[in-house]
Amino acid sequence: MFFPLALTPVRQCRHNRTLSIMRKFTICLISVLFLAACENAPPKKAEQQISAIMLPETLLSHEFKGLMEKSVSMFERKRQVAVIEAIFERCTTPQRARRLAVLCFTKTLGSPFMPFDLAEIALAETGGNQLSGKAVSSKGALGVWQLMPCRAQSHGYAPKDMENDEKCAEAAVRELYTKLEMAQGNMDRAKKLYCGQGPQADSYLRKIRRVRQEMLAEMGRQTEQLAMDETGSRTR
């Protein structure tokens, strides 16, 4: 049977010293690990707090951007209405020009179109006929926006409805939207398809573009006049 040798006083002292050093090392190691854990905790907490703070700001920024875009769009729409009214007055009475300009504004709300888009079709179609609601083309197209009876019916309107400017404007927006889908989002092509196809449609598109240039020129004139009026008001 084996019995361990008893430690001498010198060996016992060394043994105790070794145990003491190991205990101190273990305590130091645990302390270092604990401090490291404590140091790492605040950044993680801070990151969570930052994430919690940044998320609402991001959503708020998104909402704010959307409101700004809508505000800019609405401002532009109102500017266009003033221009349309001025251009329409060259074709019809001031009262009718104002009413039709307002329809170009209200009937394009919530659509991919701006008031100019509806106005230039009216000018291209019946601008030479005083923008008359009773206008009838040689092919049988009806109203200010000149829809064929079958196209009006496809949008839920009777041919007689096209004499009503409001219903005619609604049908024109729906028809233009249909053509925009056919044109795969190409607005110029959609307006060309509104007229039809072939050489007549090509001529129609050129006319539409001339009308647009006329409206843009009027917008520039109104902007310049407004700037002059504001300058005059400040110098008084």
Secondary structure, 3 states (H helix, E strand, C coil): CCCCCCCCHHHHHHHHHHHHHHHHHHHHHHHHHHHHHHHHHHHHHHHHHHHHHHHHHHHHHHHHHHHHHHHHHHHHHHHHHHHHHHHHCCCCCHHHHHHHHHHHHHCCCCCCCCHHHHHHHHHHHHHHHCCCCCCECCCCCECCCCECHHHHHHCCCCHHHHHCHHHHHHHHHHHHHHHHHHCCCCHHHHHHHHHCCCHHHHHHHHHHHHHHHHHHHHHHHHHHHHHHHHHHHHHC
